[in-house]
């Protein structure tokens, strides 16, 4: 699997679809990143003030989680 273009599991795409909640497959840091992103989507920030008042590392974590969620949503939409 992975390099075999004749693989019956990936059908030659060299990747497989994985349709599970990302947090169920993530390590603790990954789960915390998705939790931070979900809280951000709901309007909750851990520190007083607005977006730019949050630590840079938190803003980066939320941005990465947002990109991953967007990718998953696009792939699901393409599959109809």
Protein Blocks (a to p, Z undefined) as FASTA:
>chain_A
ZZamkbfklnonopacddddfklmpcfklmmmmmmmmmmmnopafbgcdfklpcfklmmm
mmmmmmmmmmmmmmmmmnZZ
